[in-house]
Amino acid sequence: MTQRQPGPMRDLAALFRPRIGLLAAAGAGAGALACGLAPGRGLALAAVGAFLLSGAASALNQVQERREDARMTRTRNRPLASGRMEPSAALGLALCALALAIPLLALTPGGWRAALFAPLTLLVYNGVYTPLKKRTSLAMLAGGLAGAFPPLVGAAAAGADPLGVRALLLGGVFYAWQVPHFWLFARMHRAEYEAAGFCVPQHGVAESRAGAALALWLAAYGALMLLAPTFGLVAQPLWQGLTAALAVTLSLGAWPLVSRERLGFALVNASLVLFLCFIAADALGIAGLAA
C-alpha cells in the first residue's frame, strides 16, 4: 500500500512547526503582559512577530540538518529530508518569515529594541546551537538560551527593559524548562539521535548520575516558578496560590517525572502552558474565585 504524500500545507506546517511557534508567541505575550503592555495591537504584534521568528528559525534548522533528519524515523518525512522541497525554497520561506517578523516587532511600543532579538535568536539557535548538537551534549544549554528569548522579546516589545527582573525571571523559567523538556525527549528517541550523529544529553553525564541531574533541573524549574509571586509576575491571590502549588508539585515530583519519560515529557510541557495561563489571567484581571 502506497503512503499518501503530504500536501503543500502539511509541508509548510512541518517546516515551520507552528506548535513551537505558538509557545514562543505565548512566551512573548506573557513577557509583554507581565511588563505592563495592555491587550491590543502592540501585544498582537509581539505575539505574531515571535511566532514568525520561531518559524524562520525552524526552517533554517531544517535546511542545516536535512541530512541528519533523513536518518531519523521521526523526521525523515519532513519536506527537506524527504526531498519534496529544495533547500533554496526552504531558505526563501525562512527569509520571508524573518522579513515579516522584524518589522512587526519594530512596530511594537518597544520599537527596534524588540526587533533586534530576531537576528540574536537566529545567531544563537542556528549559528551556535545547531552546529554544536553534533559536537557536544552541552549544546542544549545554548539551545535553551534561544528558547528563553520569547519573554525577553515580549518585555522589549512592551517598552520595558528586557534585562529587568520580571523579564529575566520569566526567561529563567523558560530556560530551566528547556533542559528537562529536551532531555526527556532525547531519552525517548536516543537511538535515533545517536544514529543521526547528535550528542544526546546523556553523553555528558554518567548513566548512574543522569537521573539525579535531570531531577535537579526539574527542581530548579519549579523553584524559579515559585519566585513568580514574589517578583510580581502574578499578583492576585488565586493565581499566586495556583502558581505556588504548581511549582511545589514540580519540585517534589521531580524524581517520579524522571523515571517515566513519556509521562514526564507531557507533564513538564503542560506545566509551562499552565504557568503562562496563570500569568495571562492575572495580568488580564481575571480574578475568578479570588473575588
N, C-alpha and C positions, 0 to 999 in steps of 0.2 A: 504494500500500500504506500503510495507516494505522499510524503508530508507536504501539506499545503504551505506555500511560501508566504511569509508576512507581506502585507501591503505597504505602501509608502508611509501611511500614518503610523503603523506599528514600527516601522524602521526609524521614523523620526522620534517616536517615544523611546525606543531602545537607545538611540544616540544621545538624547538629551536627559534621559532618566528623570521624568517630572516628579516622581515621589521624593527624590533627594532635593529637587528644586523647591518643592512645597515646604520642606523642612527648613531650607535656607530662607525662604520667604517668611515663614513663621518666626524664625530667629530674628530676622531683621525687623519684623513688625513688633516683636516683644521688646527688642532693644529700643526701638523708637518710642513705644508707649511708656516704657519704664523711664525714659529720659524726658517725658513731658510732651511728646508730639500728640496732638489730638487726632482722633479719627478723621480722615478726609483725604484730600488729594495728595498731600505730602506722604502720608502713610502708605497709600496705594502705590505711589511711585517707588518708594523704598522697597516694598514687598515685590513688586513686579521686576524691578531692577535686580534684586538679589536672585530672583527666580531665573532670569535670563542669564545672569552671570554664572550661576550653577550649571546651567545647560551648556554654556560655552566651555567651561572647564571640563565637563563630562565628554563633550565631543572631541576636544583636543586630546584628552586622555586616551580615547579610543583610537585616535589616529596614531598616537605614540605606542600603544600596546596592542595593535591589531594582530600581530603575530602571536603574542602570548595568549590573547583572547581565543585564538583559533585552537589552542591546545587544551582548553578547558571546556568541559561539557556545559557548564553553567553559562558560558559566554560565547561559545563558538557559533551561535546563531545570530549574534549581533550583526548589523549590516556590513560593517567593515571586515570583521573576522570571517564572515561567510562569503565575502566578495560581491555582495549585492550592491555595495556603494563604494565608489572610488575615494581614496584618501583626500584627493583635491576637492571633491564635493563636500565631504565632511568638514574639511578645513574652512571652506567657504561658508558653510552654515554656522560654524563656530564663530567666525569673524562677524557674521551678520548679527548673531545673538549678542556678541560683545558690543558691536556698534550701536545696538539699541539700548543695552544696559547702561552704558556710560552716560549718555545724555539724560536718561530717565533719572539716574541717581543725581546728576548735576542739577536737575530741576527741583530737587527737594530743598527744604529750608537750609540744609547744610551745604548745598552747592557742591563745588568741586572737591571739597574735603571728603564728601561721601563717595564721589566718583573715583577718587584716587585708590579706593580699595579694589577696584576692578583689576588694574594691572598688578597690584600687590597680591591679590588672590591667585591669579594665574602664575605669577612668579613662584610663589610658594608651592602651589598644588602641582602645576605642570612642569615647573622648572627645577624644583627641588625634590618634592615627594615622589613623583612618578619615576624619575631615573633612579632614586635611592632604593626603590622597592626590590630591585634585583641585586642590591649590594649589601644591605644591612637590615636586620629586623627592627632597628630603631627608626626606620623610615616612617613608621606610623606616628611618631612624635611630631614630625614635620607635617604629616597629613592632618593630624589633629589641630595644628595651628591654623591651617587653612580652614578647617571645619569650624573653628571658633570665631571666624571673622564676621558671620552674619549679624550677631548682636552689636558688634562694633560698627558695622555698616549702618544699622538702624539708629544707633546713637548719633553717629555723624550726620545722618540724614535729618535727625531732629534738631540739628544745630548745636548739639551738646558735645562735650569733649569725649571722643571715643576711648580715651585713656582714663576717664573718670571712674570712680569706684563702682558705680552701678553697672556701667558697660563692661568693665573688666571682670566683675563678679559673674555677670551673666555669660560672658565669653569663657570664663573659667569653668562654669558648669558645662558648657558645650564641649570644652576641651577635655574635661575629665570624663564626659560621656563617650567621646570618640574612641578612647582606647579600649574599654571593655566591649563597646559595640563592634569594633573591627576584630578584636582578639577573639571574641566568641564566634564571630562569623568565620574567621580564618580557621578556627578549630573544627568547625563543621565541614569546611572544604579544604582541609590541609593537603590532602593528596593532590588535588587539582592545582593548588597554588605551587606546590613543590614541583609538579610536572612542568609548569609553565616557567619555572626558574625564579619565582618570587621567594623572598625570605620572609617566612611567616613569623609572628611574634615569638612563638615557642623556641625559635632558633637562638634567641638572645637570652633565654633563661633555662636553667637546668630543669629537666622534666619534673623532678621532685619538688621544685620551687614554683613552677608555673602557676599552679592553682592559688598559692598564697599571694603571689604577685598580682594576679588578676583580682582576687578578693580585696586586696589593698586598694587597687584603683577604684573598685566599686564603692568601697567605704569612703574614699576621698570624694567621689562624685556625690554621695549622699551628704557628706559633711559640708561641701560647698553649697549645696542646695539649702542646707539648714541655715546658712547665713543670710539667705534672701530676705526674711522678715527683718533682721537686724539692720540691714542697709537700705531698707525701704523699697525693695523690689515688689513686695506685697505689703499692704498696709491694713486692709480690713481683717477683722478677727477670723472670719470664716476661712479666707484664703491663706492666712497665716497658719491656722491650725492644720489645714489640709496639706500645705507645703511641708510643715514640720513633720506631720505623720508620714508623708511620702519619703522624706529624707531619712527619717529614723528607720523606716521599713527597709530602705535600700541598704543602709549601713549594717543593720542587724541581719539582713537576709543575704549578705554578700556571698557567704560560703555556699548555701544551697543553690544560688544562681550560677555559681562557677561550675558546680558538679553536673548541671543539666544544660548543655549548650543551647539547644533549640528553645527551651522554655526561658532560659536566662536571656537569650538574644531578644526574644519577643517582649519580655517584661522590661528590660533595660530601655528598649525603644519606646514602649508605651509610657514609661516613667517620664521621659523627656517631653513627650506630647502633653501629658497631664500637667507637668510643671509650666509649660508655655500657656496652657489654657488657664491655669490659676493666675498667672501674671496678667494675661489679657483681661480676664474677668474682673480682677482687682482694678486695673487701670481704667476700665470702662464703667466702673462704679456699680457692677452687678453684685449687690450685697447679699441677695438670697436669704438664707437662714440667719445671716449675721444681723439682720434687722430685727 
